[in-house]
């Protein structure tokens, strides 16, 4: 079996500083590239509703393929695969930033950029977990996510301001948000290269299983499948209550996202501390109850708007905003799943391929739910979509009951 030598790096060492720099710059880059991407499709290509649906396939397919790509690159360390991921992201977004290719060519480079983004998702957690003491894993992971959230908020503020004051536009020849994003990703690659050089004498990974499916991880698989359902509801249909039913614009969603990120700067580090203090099983209960509560609230408010029992002005609108922000906060509890996997891992080398498999399962379910959710919304009404999501989230509660942790935890 492949063996991992995990360096015990405590406090804020140079290695951790490089890793935190990479996380911060990645969050900033995503604010310039992924967050305004829908505006890019609309402004640069006048995308129709049909085309917008078509675009989601090359954007989400890399999430499904991630586990296979990481398996093919199993001979490389996590950090070196992360560098490759940044290279893909840079190539894809640079082409889109410096030109306006045909629609079909744009989809190709969108796929390349998305593949880089999705490859880095499981790797960033795996790298981070290998740089900290196991006893403080929850606290450190909370700090890592807090840094990401803080810089997402900073990036969102900059992008919002630049578009609002006319400094950025997707109708110009050069798409400056993408050019800035590519520059930031280049800096991420440099930080990761420096981290790789520092750890070269004591590499994090000497070898890795190419593909892992274990019975011991069955409850983790259930959790990521359920998150695929919940994520799609959160990303697509939660905002649609505000956009479609309440008639609010993109600026409202952006401002709510900024507020959610600001609160997340404090919530996520606290979540990591709670994970160390109360334990994984207790926090899995909290995770399950948060999703059930969010979607029951969404069902109640959206049903109220549709029936007319709730006004679409005044305090009921503020209520929808609060539910939207609470939804974003509950989604951040995903770090509990990551720490849970690390805790139950039969072999440390299983972590990265299992995280990537989880990402693939998550995306397969997300693609299916995007279609099914639209049918439920149209045929039965939005409230029933959210009630169904709340009912499905009972599975998370079942998992929390079934979880058994090693005696050493």
Helices and strands as residue ranges (DSSP letters): H 14-33, H 37-45, H 49-72, H 78-98, H 103-129, G 134-136, H 137-164, H 176-198, G 200-202, G 215-217, H 218-232, I 233-238, H 239-240, I 241-245, H 250-278, H 280-307, H 315-331, G 332-334, H 335-344, H 350-379, H 382-392, H 394-402
